[in-house]
Amino acid sequence: MAIAFDSQDGVCRVGSPIAFSGYVDDFETGVAAIELSLDNGATWTSYPTTGAVTERGVNWLFSYTPEMAGTYLLKARAIDNNNVPSPLVSSFAFEVFPPADPDLVETYGGFNVRAIDGGPLKGAKLFRSSELAGITPEEARVLTQELGIRAVYDLRNDSETASAPQPYLVGTQQIALAPSEDRPRKNVEKRLVAGVIGRYGAPGERMRSNYKRYVDDYPALSAALRSMASDRCPALIHCASGKDRTGVLAAILERLAGRNDDDIMANYLLANELNAESVAEEEARLSVGMTDEERAILRSFLEARPEYLQAFFDEIDERYGTFDAYVERALHLGPVQRESLQELMTR
């Protein structure tokens, strides 16, 4: 017995009906009913097949509306005209997600894919996330087939990609955009430790400096934007945690799209909520033996803070006078490229 299903956009959601269909035949005694179970066979619900033509088998259709998110297993079997269950039992596993809410920011996967514009995933063309290492086949299918992503921009450096290689998604191009080779590579395991981390100044001091350097030290941002403008296809950008480099590039795209500063900042700071679990784990691992002051410095490296992104935009104003001048002279985006990026940010 084969089982197929159909749901809106290929995603099963709480409160939305899911249509299951299948086929079964029994050329000896005929099919009297189809039995279905959603509790792993503990109980079965019978659906008679009165009027079915034995020689042609039975095509059945079953609609189910889940009330809770989670993983489900549908089992199906035939009952013959002697009231004997078929020894052939088909099982179909499916996952049910929370209901989509257009007023909420949607995320997907363990790497927190979300739309750069801060809205729902559906209808967006540009996305952001943390690194994709460990992505499952189903998650890859959602990214490429449901979200339609055709390009992935990786902003990590060589040591980061070596420790967590970039997976290849079928049907997408992969663009590696490592930062400037002039910037020294630093091992987190060696610099964010007790007795060393204090060299980076007061909490937040080094991160503000890092964000100022993003203005000049990452020509990769310019290359990524010009590539997106040229390709004009749905794309995903990510670094390691999806917080700093990705946050800066996303903020640039939002400004190009005309979003106000408050919305841009709120979208940037959402990384703290999405990364809360991983940040807590990393803080617990790295803070062994640290003083309270060192822990405060460590947290400043792990969090997104308003003064960081503001330092980036202030540095643009300091060096170029205006954001538009920075876009033209540093990012090398002309009117046609800006229009292309604005279109990608438009639903």
Secondary structure as UniProt FT lines:
FT   STRAND          2..6
FT   HELIX           8..10
FT   STRAND          12..13
FT   TURN            14..15
FT   STRAND          18..24
FT   TURN            27..29
FT   STRAND          31..37
FT   TURN            40..41
FT   STRAND          45..48
FT   TURN            50..51
FT   HELIX           54..56
FT   STRAND          58..64
FT   STRAND          70..80
FT   TURN            81..82
FT   STRAND          90..97
FT   TURN            102..103
FT   TURN            109..112
FT   STRAND          113..115
FT   TURN            116..117
FT   TURN            122..123
FT   STRAND          126..129
FT   TURN            133..134
FT   HELIX           137..141
FT   HELIX           142..146
FT   STRAND          151..154
FT   HELIX           158..163
FT   TURN            170..171
FT   STRAND          173..176
FT   TURN            181..182
FT   HELIX           188..191
FT   TURN            194..196
FT   HELIX           197..200
FT   TURN            203..204
FT   HELIX           205..217
FT   HELIX           219..231
FT   STRAND          235..238
FT   HELIX           245..256
FT   TURN            257..258
FT   HELIX           261..274
FT   HELIX           276..286
FT   TURN            288..289
FT   HELIX           292..302
FT   HELIX           306..320
FT   HELIX           323..329
FT   HELIX           335..344
//
